[in-house]
Amino acid sequence: MTVECNACQKQHTIGCDELEWSIVDSDERQMGAESHHQAEYEFSCDCGKSLEITFNCWEYPQGTISHSDTEVRNCDVINSGNCCPNVTWEDEE
């Protein structure tokens, strides 16, 4: 993903491997749990402005990313990538 600082227009690239994902919510639905995965990324631009990006991905049914979105603060998304976590479903039987 590439973002541009709103203050100085410098562009920054964020690699998916830099994100730490956690499950922030889970609800039981007809085909099992729907899990909300989230990763927050914050850093300072060279101009000193703090840039914040929150990545959200929803997994439903288990093992499938159903949709995603990105929230930004003090920057604009120039090129969005697919930075959802790798999810796999393992049959327990």
N, C-alpha and C positions, 0 to 999 in steps of 0.2 A: 504494500500500500504506500502511496505517496501523498503527503499532506503539505499544505502551504501555510506558513505563518501569516496570520492576519495583520500583524504589525509591520513586518519587513518583507514579506513575500518570498522568503527563503523556503525552498522545498526540502523536505526530509523524507527518506524512505525507511519504512519499518518492515522488518522481516518477520514472517509468521513464527519463525523459530525463537523470536525474542519475547513471545507472549506466554504468560503463565495462566492457564485456564483453571477455573473452578466451577463447580455446579452450585448455583445460587438459589435455585428453586426447582421443585419437582412435584408434579401433580399426577395422580392416577387417572387414566382415561380408559376408554374401551379396549385399546390394544396395548395396554401397559402404561408405564410411566412416561410422561413428557418431561424432559429435563432441560432446564435453562442454563446454558454454559456462558460464562462471562470472563473476559480478560480486560484489565485496565492497564493503560500504558500512559505514563506521564514523563515528560522531559522538558528541559529548557532549551529554547532556541538560542542561537548565537547572540541575538539581540536582547536576551534576558527574559523574554515572554515565556510563561509556563504554558505548554501545550498538553492537552488531555484528550485521550481517545479511549472510548469504551466499546469493546466488541461484544456483541450478543449473538448467540446461536441457539436454536431450539432443536432438540433431538426428539423426534417422534415419527413413527414408532422407534423403539430402541434400535440403535445402529444406523439411523438415517437422519441427516440434518434436513429438517423441513423448511426452515427459513432463518434468515439472519439480518442484522442491521448494525450500523455503526453510529455512535454519537461522538461528536467532537466539540471541543471548547478552545477558542482562540486560534483555530485553524480551519481550513477547508480541505476536503478530500479532492485530490487531483486525479488519482488513479486508485480505485479500490480493487483489492484482490480478494481471494477467497481464503480467509485466515481462520476458518472454523476448525475446531479440534478434530483430530482423527477419532472417530467413534467406531467401535466394532461390537458386534453382538456375538456372545458366546453361549451356545446351548449347554445348559447344565446337565443334560441327560446323556 
